[in-house]
Amino acid sequence: MSRMGHLQSLLVLLFVATQLVWSDSNGQTCLDNFTKGFHDFVLDLDYSVKSGATFLSSPPLHSGRDCMSACCRTLGCNLALAQETDNGEDVINSCFLINCLYEQEFVCKFIRKPGFVNFVTMDVYNKYQATMEKEGEEDHPPIARAGPDVKTQPLQTVVLTGIESLDREGIIRYEWSLLHGDPTVVYEEIPAEDSEADVSHSIEVSNLHPGQYTFQLVVTDTADQQNSATVTITVLSKQETEEHCFAPYKVGRCRGSFSRWYFNPEADDCLEFTYGGCKPNHNNYLTIEDCRQTCKNNLAEKRTTGEHSGKSGRRLQPVCDGHCSPSQFQCAQGCCIDATLECDEHQDCPDNSDEQFCEYYDKGFKKLQTFDIPNNKARCVDMPNTGSCRASFSRFYYDPAVRKCLRFTYGGCGGNGNNFHKESDCMRYCEGVSGSGEVVAAVILGICILVVLAVIGYCVIKKRKSSRRRQPVANTSTLSTTEDTEHLVYNRTTKPV
């Protein structure tokens, strides 16, 4: 092995050793913050990343405990996914660290597959569980949903809505209040669009200045039960705008292919680019609407983004005081840089350690991609189902006949998997599913059944007419057509006890 190869191996060992240095007290506190493992579920990586989840890393660890500990030390990590072995209860083959939140909404999707166990941080798990539709006869309290967090520019207007809140019997009141932030902010109710509904669920927020504003939504149902949720509006400062809007777009070192948006100050608009799947920077948005809400009408000094990441843009010098914050990457020699600068094809650490381990991110990402995910797109051909509850929520279902997602009204619980909050989510998951085979088969089967019934009916009527011609009317004991049909069906489909 060359000297460079030896050096790289030593750096890898140093990286792993550094990651495993963790005090027992802090380590146990960390482990206590995780749910017990859910077995036989693997992450649907493609769907999750398309929905906003972030692949963080795949450290070379061999126990579930170490995998959880690594998640604790990784900024943004809330899911530790492990591939199990047959060598012991806590022995694993692979560890994958994931951030399942996009603007504080849980976006990871799991599919049943033996041989995997996942651990989710308790705060995320509890929040996620609280948003799941509840079924059964018991009248549960309502579930408040205030929507994803929002980033925007000073003096822009933001609409917050609680329309996704739900309750079996219906919500009669939505109350918004400011918990934290500049009290000069203005927020007003938006009248309900439906003239038959007199309950407003949305507010318009204006007079926003740089800083954070946390709003609380309290919903009340027909039984006077309540539930609350919060949402945060972050109004970007000029420096934050440079990071979120003027940073060059960053594909990243992973070799996936995901459509994302970035703000281009030269075009003064958001443009689409292909994101690799890991190590994004702040100028990376799931939708063009998110991008424009964050960056349009900014007052910051315009800067060029260059052709691609690493070529230009605002870059801070490393801080070498030995005290790195959770949002910073620590260079091997102790200096600190912004975490988004790691693996951007540009040396920011004096020792170049920010570009040393990038191939390992792609290797772990590819490994997670290679797991055989069961085909779960059968949900895309299900008929829309409103469910058993009586609420009214606008949702989308995929229609394989026209290959489009259409709107329908969902009752709030039950139903089936062909049910999406957004048209874009629906198309992202079901695009390409035609269902033509299933539809044609169903049509042919229906025609065959009709033909068989017609033949049976013809034979029965012909037999009856023939019987009437041969027998006197007084001795006739004729069953009705309905009785004949039921008798035939019974004989053909029912087995004796």
C-alpha positions as CSV (number, residue, x, y, z in Angstrom):
1,M,0.0,0.0,0.0
2,S,1.3,3.5,-0.8
3,R,2.1,6.0,1.8
4,M,-1.0,8.0,0.7
5,G,-3.1,4.8,1.2
6,H,-1.6,4.3,4.7
7,L,-2.3,7.9,5.6
8,Q,-5.9,7.7,4.3
9,S,-6.5,4.5,6.3
10,L,-5.1,6.1,9.5
11,L,-7.4,9.1,8.9
12,V,-10.4,6.8,8.6
13,L,-9.4,5.0,11.8
14,L,-8.9,8.4,13.5
15,F,-12.3,9.5,12.2
16,V,-14.1,6.4,13.6
17,A,-12.2,6.5,16.9
18,T,-13.2,10.2,17.3
19,Q,-16.8,9.3,16.6
20,L,-16.8,6.6,19.3
21,V,-15.3,8.7,22.1
22,W,-18.4,9.3,24.2
23,S,-18.7,9.4,27.9
24,D,-20.9,6.7,29.6
25,S,-23.2,9.3,31.3
26,N,-23.8,11.2,28.1
27,G,-24.1,8.0,26.1
28,Q,-26.8,6.5,28.4
29,T,-28.7,9.8,28.2
30,C,-28.5,9.6,24.5
31,L,-29.7,6.0,24.3
32,D,-32.6,6.8,26.6
33,N,-33.8,9.3,24.0
34,F,-34.5,6.5,21.4
35,T,-37.5,4.3,21.0
36,K,-37.0,0.6,21.2
37,G,-36.2,-0.8,17.8
38,F,-38.9,-1.5,15.3
39,H,-38.0,-4.7,13.5
40,D,-38.4,-5.8,9.9
41,F,-38.9,-2.3,8.4
42,V,-36.5,-0.7,6.0
43,L,-36.4,2.9,4.9
44,D,-37.8,3.6,1.4
45,L,-34.8,5.8,0.6
46,D,-35.9,7.1,-2.8
47,Y,-39.4,8.1,-1.6
48,S,-38.1,9.6,1.6
49,V,-35.3,11.7,0.0
50,K,-37.8,12.9,-2.6
51,S,-40.0,14.0,0.2
52,G,-37.2,16.0,2.0
53,A,-35.4,13.4,4.2
54,T,-31.6,13.7,4.3
55,F,-29.1,10.8,4.3
56,L,-26.4,11.8,6.8
57,S,-23.8,9.1,6.9
58,S,-23.1,5.3,7.2
59,P,-20.4,4.9,9.9
60,P,-18.7,1.5,10.0
61,L,-20.2,0.3,13.2
62,H,-21.2,-3.2,14.3
63,S,-23.7,-2.8,17.2
64,G,-27.1,-1.1,17.4
65,R,-26.0,0.7,20.5
66,D,-23.1,2.3,18.7
67,C,-25.3,3.2,15.8
68,M,-27.7,5.0,18.1
69,S,-24.8,6.8,19.8
70,A,-23.5,7.9,16.4
71,C,-26.9,9.3,15.6
72,C,-26.8,11.3,18.9
73,R,-23.5,13.0,17.8
74,T,-24.6,13.7,14.3
75,L,-26.4,17.1,13.7
76,G,-29.9,16.6,12.5
77,C,-30.0,12.8,13.0
78,N,-33.3,11.4,14.3
79,L,-33.3,7.9,12.7
80,A,-30.7,5.1,13.1
81,L,-31.4,2.3,10.7
82,A,-29.4,-1.0,11.2
83,Q,-29.1,-4.1,9.1
84,E,-29.1,-7.1,11.5
85,T,-27.0,-10.3,11.4
86,D,-27.5,-13.8,12.9
87,N,-24.5,-13.4,15.2
88,G,-26.3,-11.8,18.2
89,E,-29.1,-9.6,19.3
90,D,-27.2,-6.3,19.0
91,V,-24.8,-7.3,16.2
92,I,-25.3,-5.4,12.9
93,N,-23.9,-5.4,9.4
94,S,-24.6,-1.8,8.6
95,C,-25.6,1.5,10.2
96,F,-27.3,4.3,8.4
97,L,-28.1,7.8,9.9
98,I,-31.0,9.8,8.6
99,N,-32.7,13.1,9.2
100,C,-36.5,12.3,8.7
101,L,-37.7,15.9,9.2
102,Y,-38.3,18.5,6.5
103,E,-39.3,21.9,7.9
104,Q,-40.3,20.0,11.1
105,E,-42.6,17.5,9.3
106,F,-41.9,13.8,9.4
107,V,-41.3,12.6,5.8
108,C,-39.6,9.2,6.1
109,K,-41.5,6.2,4.7
110,F,-40.8,2.6,5.8
111,I,-41.6,-0.7,4.0
112,R,-41.7,-4.0,5.7
113,K,-38.6,-6.0,5.0
114,P,-37.0,-8.7,7.3
115,G,-33.5,-8.2,8.7
116,F,-33.7,-4.5,9.6
117,V,-34.3,-2.6,12.8
118,N,-34.7,1.2,13.2
119,F,-34.5,3.5,16.2
120,V,-36.2,6.9,16.2
121,T,-35.5,9.7,18.7
122,M,-38.4,10.0,21.2
123,D,-39.2,13.6,20.5
124,V,-39.7,12.9,16.8
125,Y,-41.5,9.6,17.4
126,N,-43.9,11.2,19.8
127,K,-44.6,14.1,17.5
128,Y,-45.1,11.7,14.6
129,Q,-47.4,9.4,16.5
130,A,-49.5,12.4,17.5
131,T,-50.1,13.2,13.9
132,M,-51.3,9.7,12.9
133,E,-55.0,9.3,12.2
134,K,-56.7,7.4,15.0
135,E,-59.5,4.9,14.4
136,G,-61.9,3.1,16.6
137,E,-65.1,4.0,18.3
138,E,-63.6,6.1,21.1
139,D,-63.9,9.9,20.6
140,H,-60.2,10.9,20.8
141,P,-59.2,14.5,21.2
142,P,-58.5,16.4,18.0
143,I,-55.1,16.4,16.3
144,A,-53.7,19.9,15.7
145,R,-51.5,20.4,12.6
146,A,-50.1,23.9,12.1
147,G,-48.1,23.0,8.9
148,P,-44.4,23.1,8.2
149,D,-42.0,25.8,9.4
150,V,-41.6,28.7,7.1
151,K,-38.6,30.9,6.0
152,T,-39.2,34.2,4.4
153,Q,-37.8,37.7,3.8
154,P,-38.5,40.9,5.9
155,L,-41.9,42.6,5.3
156,Q,-43.2,39.6,3.3
157,T,-46.7,38.1,4.0
158,V,-47.0,34.5,5.2
159,V,-50.2,32.4,5.3
160,L,-50.5,29.8,8.1
161,T,-53.2,27.2,8.0
162,G,-54.6,24.5,10.3
163,I,-56.6,22.9,7.6
164,E,-54.8,19.6,8.0
165,S,-56.0,19.3,11.7
166,L,-58.5,16.6,12.1
167,D,-61.1,15.1,14.4
168,R,-63.6,12.3,14.0
169,E,-66.6,14.5,14.7
170,G,-65.3,17.7,13.3
171,I,-63.4,20.8,14.6
172,I,-65.5,23.8,15.6
173,R,-62.8,26.3,16.5
174,Y,-59.2,27.2,15.4
175,E,-57.4,29.7,17.6
176,W,-54.0,31.2,16.7
177,S,-51.7,33.1,19.1
178,L,-48.1,34.4,19.1
179,L,-45.9,32.6,21.6
180,H,-42.5,34.2,20.8
181,G,-41.4,37.0,18.5
182,D,-41.7,40.7,17.9
183,P,-45.2,41.7,19.2
184,T,-45.6,44.3,16.5
185,V,-46.3,41.5,14.0
186,V,-49.8,41.6,12.5
187,Y,-51.9,38.5,12.0
188,E,-55.5,38.3,10.9
189,E,-58.0,35.6,10.2
190,I,-58.7,34.6,6.6
191,P,-62.4,34.0,6.1
192,A,-63.3,30.4,5.2
193,E,-63.5,29.8,1.5
194,D,-66.5,27.5,1.8
195,S,-69.6,29.7,2.2
196,E,-71.3,26.9,4.2
197,A,-68.5,26.8,6.7
198,D,-68.2,29.6,9.3
199,V,-65.0,28.3,10.9
200,S,-61.8,30.0,9.7
201,H,-58.6,27.8,9.9
202,S,-56.0,30.2,8.5
203,I,-54.3,33.5,9.3
204,E,-52.3,36.0,7.3
205,V,-49.1,37.2,9.0
206,S,-47.5,40.5,8.0
207,N,-45.1,43.2,9.3
208,L,-42.4,40.6,9.7
209,H,-38.9,41.7,10.7
210,P,-35.7,39.6,10.9
211,G,-35.9,37.0,13.7
212,Q,-38.1,34.1,14.7
213,Y,-41.9,34.0,15.3
214,T,-43.5,31.0,16.9
215,F,-47.3,30.7,16.6
216,Q,-49.5,28.3,18.4
217,L,-52.6,26.8,17.0
218,V,-55.3,25.4,19.4
219,V,-58.1,23.4,17.9
220,T,-61.4,22.5,19.7
221,D,-63.7,19.7,18.6
222,T,-67.5,19.2,19.1
223,A,-66.9,17.6,22.5
224,D,-64.9,20.6,23.7
225,Q,-61.7,18.6,23.6
226,Q,-58.5,20.5,22.6
227,N,-55.1,20.0,21.1
228,S,-52.3,22.3,20.1
229,A,-49.4,22.6,17.7
230,T,-46.8,25.2,16.9
231,V,-45.1,26.5,13.8
232,T,-42.1,28.8,13.4
233,I,-41.6,31.6,10.9
234,T,-38.0,32.5,10.4
235,V,-37.4,35.9,8.8
236,L,-33.9,35.9,7.3
237,S,-31.3,38.5,8.0
238,K,-28.9,39.6,5.3
239,Q,-26.3,37.2,6.4
240,E,-28.8,34.3,6.5
241,T,-30.1,35.3,3.1
242,E,-26.6,34.9,1.7
243,E,-26.5,31.4,3.0
244,H,-30.0,30.3,2.0
245,C,-30.3,32.2,-1.3
246,F,-26.9,33.2,-2.7
247,A,-24.9,30.1,-1.9
248,P,-24.1,28.2,-5.1
249,Y,-26.2,25.1,-5.6
250,K,-24.6,21.9,-4.3
251,V,-25.1,18.5,-5.9
252,G,-23.2,16.7,-3.2
253,R,-21.0,13.7,-3.4
254,C,-23.8,11.0,-3.4
255,R,-24.8,9.9,-6.8
256,G,-28.6,9.8,-6.5
257,S,-30.9,11.8,-8.7
258,F,-33.5,14.0,-7.0
259,S,-35.2,17.1,-8.3
260,R,-34.6,20.2,-6.1
261,W,-34.7,24.0,-6.4
262,Y,-32.2,26.7,-5.6
263,F,-32.4,30.5,-5.8
264,N,-30.3,32.1,-8.5
265,P,-29.8,35.9,-7.8
266,E,-28.9,36.6,-11.4
267,A,-32.2,35.3,-12.6
268,D,-33.9,36.6,-9.5
269,D,-35.9,33.4,-9.4
270,C,-35.7,29.8,-8.4
271,L,-34.2,27.2,-10.8
272,E,-34.3,23.4,-10.8
273,F,-31.2,21.3,-10.3
274,T,-30.4,17.6,-9.7
275,Y,-29.4,16.8,-6.1
276,G,-27.3,13.8,-5.3
277,G,-29.0,12.9,-2.0
278,C,-26.6,13.9,0.8
279,K,-24.6,16.8,2.2
280,P,-26.8,19.6,0.9
281,N,-26.3,23.3,1.7
282,H,-29.0,25.8,2.7
283,N,-29.9,26.8,-0.9
284,N,-31.7,23.5,-1.5
285,Y,-35.5,23.4,-1.6
286,L,-38.0,20.7,-2.1
287,T,-40.5,22.8,-4.1
288,I,-40.3,26.0,-6.1
289,E,-42.9,27.5,-3.7
290,D,-40.6,26.9,-0.7
291,C,-37.7,28.5,-2.6
292,R,-39.6,31.6,-3.6
293,Q,-41.2,32.1,-0.2
294,T,-37.7,32.0,1.3
295,C,-35.7,34.1,-1.2
296,K,-37.9,36.2,-3.5
297,N,-38.0,40.0,-2.9
298,N,-34.9,39.9,-0.7
299,L,-33.1,43.1,0.2
300,A,-29.6,41.6,0.6
301,E,-26.8,42.6,-1.7
302,K,-26.9,40.5,-4.8
303,R,-24.0,38.0,-5.3
304,T,-23.3,35.7,-8.2
305,T,-23.7,31.9,-7.5
306,G,-21.2,30.8,-10.2
307,E,-21.8,27.7,-12.4
308,H,-21.8,25.2,-9.6
309,S,-20.9,24.6,-6.0
310,G,-17.5,25.6,-4.8
311,K,-16.7,28.0,-7.6
312,S,-17.8,31.2,-5.9
313,G,-20.1,32.6,-3.2
314,R,-19.5,33.8,0.3
315,R,-17.0,31.6,2.2
316,L,-15.9,32.2,5.8
317,Q,-12.5,31.5,7.0
318,P,-12.0,28.6,9.4
319,V,-12.3,29.4,13.1
320,C,-9.5,27.6,15.0
321,D,-10.4,28.1,18.6
322,G,-11.1,24.4,19.2
323,H,-14.8,25.0,20.1
324,C,-17.0,23.9,17.3
325,S,-20.8,24.3,17.5
326,P,-23.2,21.5,16.5
327,S,-23.8,23.3,13.1
328,Q,-20.1,23.2,12.3
329,F,-17.7,20.6,10.9
330,Q,-14.6,20.0,12.9
331,C,-11.4,19.7,10.9
332,A,-8.9,17.0,11.8
333,Q,-6.6,19.6,13.3
334,G,-9.4,21.2,15.3
335,C,-10.5,24.2,13.2
336,C,-14.2,24.7,12.6
337,I,-16.1,25.4,9.4
338,D,-19.8,25.6,8.4
339,A,-21.1,22.0,8.1
340,T,-22.6,22.7,4.7
341,L,-19.0,23.2,3.3
342,E,-18.1,19.6,3.9
343,C,-17.7,17.7,0.6
344,D,-18.4,20.6,-1.7
345,E,-15.3,20.0,-3.9
346,H,-13.6,23.0,-2.3
347,Q,-10.9,22.9,0.4
348,D,-12.1,24.9,3.5
349,C,-10.1,23.1,6.3
350,P,-6.4,24.0,6.3
351,D,-5.6,20.2,6.3
352,N,-8.3,19.4,3.6
353,S,-10.0,17.0,6.0
354,D,-13.4,18.4,4.9
355,E,-12.9,16.7,1.5
356,Q,-11.2,13.5,2.8
357,F,-14.1,11.1,3.5
358,C,-16.6,12.1,0.9
359,E,-16.4,8.8,-0.9
360,Y,-17.7,7.1,2.2
361,Y,-21.0,9.0,2.1
362,D,-21.6,7.9,-1.5
363,K,-20.7,4.3,-0.6
364,G,-23.2,4.2,2.3
365,F,-25.8,5.9,0.2
366,K,-25.4,3.4,-2.6
367,K,-25.6,0.5,-0.2
368,L,-28.9,1.7,1.2
369,Q,-30.1,2.2,-2.3
370,T,-29.3,-1.4,-3.3
371,F,-31.5,-3.1,-0.7
372,D,-34.4,-4.7,-2.6
373,I,-37.4,-2.6,-1.6
374,P,-40.7,-4.5,-2.1
375,N,-43.0,-3.0,-4.8
376,N,-45.6,-1.0,-2.8
377,K,-47.1,0.9,-5.6
378,A,-50.2,-1.2,-5.6
379,R,-51.8,1.5,-3.5
380,C,-51.8,3.7,-6.6
381,V,-54.5,1.7,-8.3
382,D,-56.9,1.7,-5.2
383,M,-60.1,3.5,-5.6
384,P,-60.3,6.7,-3.5
385,N,-61.8,6.0,0.0
386,T,-63.2,8.8,2.2
387,G,-62.8,6.7,5.3
388,S,-65.1,6.3,8.3
389,C,-64.8,9.7,9.9
390,R,-66.9,12.7,9.1
391,A,-64.3,15.5,8.8
392,S,-63.6,17.1,5.5
393,F,-60.1,17.4,4.2
394,S,-58.9,18.0,0.6
395,R,-56.6,15.1,-0.5
396,F,-55.3,13.7,-3.7
397,Y,-55.6,10.2,-5.2
398,Y,-53.9,8.7,-8.2
399,D,-56.1,7.7,-11.1
400,P,-54.2,5.1,-13.2
401,A,-56.6,5.5,-16.1
402,V,-55.6,9.1,-16.8
403,R,-52.2,8.9,-15.0
404,K,-52.9,12.0,-13.0
405,C,-53.6,12.8,-9.4
406,L,-57.1,14.1,-8.7
407,R,-58.6,15.8,-5.7
408,F,-61.1,14.1,-3.3
409,T,-62.6,14.7,0.1
410,Y,-61.1,12.6,3.0
411,G,-63.0,12.1,6.2
412,G,-60.0,12.1,8.5
413,C,-59.4,8.4,9.4
414,G,-59.4,5.0,7.7
415,G,-59.4,4.8,4.0
416,N,-56.5,3.3,2.0
417,G,-53.0,4.2,0.9
418,N,-54.1,6.1,-2.3
419,N,-54.4,9.2,-0.2
420,F,-51.8,12.1,-0.4
421,H,-51.7,15.5,1.2
422,K,-50.2,17.2,-1.9
423,E,-50.6,16.6,-5.6
424,S,-46.8,16.8,-6.0
425,D,-46.4,14.0,-3.4
426,C,-49.0,11.9,-5.2
427,M,-47.3,12.2,-8.6
428,R,-43.9,11.7,-7.1
429,Y,-44.9,8.3,-5.7
430,C,-47.2,7.0,-8.4
431,E,-45.9,8.6,-11.6
432,G,-45.7,6.0,-14.3
433,V,-48.2,3.6,-12.8
434,S,-50.8,3.0,-15.5
435,G,-52.8,0.1,-13.9
436,S,-53.7,-0.8,-17.5
437,G,-53.2,-4.5,-16.9
438,E,-55.4,-4.5,-13.8
439,V,-58.0,-2.3,-15.5
440,V,-58.2,-4.5,-18.6
441,A,-58.3,-7.7,-16.6
442,A,-61.1,-6.3,-14.5
443,V,-63.1,-5.2,-17.6
444,I,-62.6,-8.6,-19.3
445,L,-63.6,-10.4,-16.1
446,G,-66.7,-8.2,-15.8
447,I,-67.7,-9.0,-19.4
448,C,-67.1,-12.7,-18.9
449,I,-69.3,-12.7,-15.8
450,L,-72.1,-10.9,-17.7
451,V,-71.8,-13.3,-20.6
452,V,-71.9,-16.3,-18.3
453,L,-75.0,-14.9,-16.4
454,A,-76.7,-14.2,-19.8
455,V,-76.1,-17.8,-21.0
456,I,-77.3,-19.2,-17.7
457,G,-80.4,-17.0,-17.8
458,Y,-81.1,-18.0,-21.4
459,C,-80.8,-21.7,-20.5
460,V,-83.0,-21.4,-17.5
461,I,-85.7,-19.6,-19.4
462,K,-85.5,-22.1,-22.3
463,K,-85.7,-25.0,-20.0
464,R,-88.7,-23.5,-18.2
465,K,-90.6,-22.9,-21.5
466,S,-89.8,-26.5,-22.6
467,S,-91.0,-27.8,-19.2
468,R,-94.2,-25.8,-19.5
469,R,-95.0,-27.3,-22.9
470,R,-94.5,-30.9,-21.6
471,Q,-96.3,-30.7,-18.2
472,P,-99.9,-29.8,-17.2
473,V,-100.2,-26.4,-15.5
474,A,-101.8,-28.0,-12.4
475,N,-98.7,-30.1,-11.7
476,T,-96.2,-27.3,-12.4
477,S,-94.0,-26.2,-9.5
478,T,-91.9,-23.5,-11.1
479,L,-89.3,-21.4,-9.2
480,S,-89.0,-17.7,-9.9
481,T,-86.1,-16.5,-12.0
482,T,-84.5,-15.1,-8.9
483,E,-84.8,-18.4,-7.1
484,D,-83.3,-20.3,-10.0
485,T,-80.4,-17.9,-10.1
486,E,-79.8,-18.1,-6.4
487,H,-80.0,-21.9,-6.5
488,L,-77.4,-22.1,-9.3
489,V,-75.1,-19.7,-7.5
490,Y,-75.5,-21.7,-4.3
491,N,-74.7,-25.0,-6.0
492,R,-71.6,-23.6,-7.8
493,T,-70.1,-21.7,-4.9
494,T,-71.1,-23.4,-1.7
495,K,-69.5,-26.5,-0.3
496,P,-71.5,-28.8,2.0
497,V,-70.6,-28.7,5.7
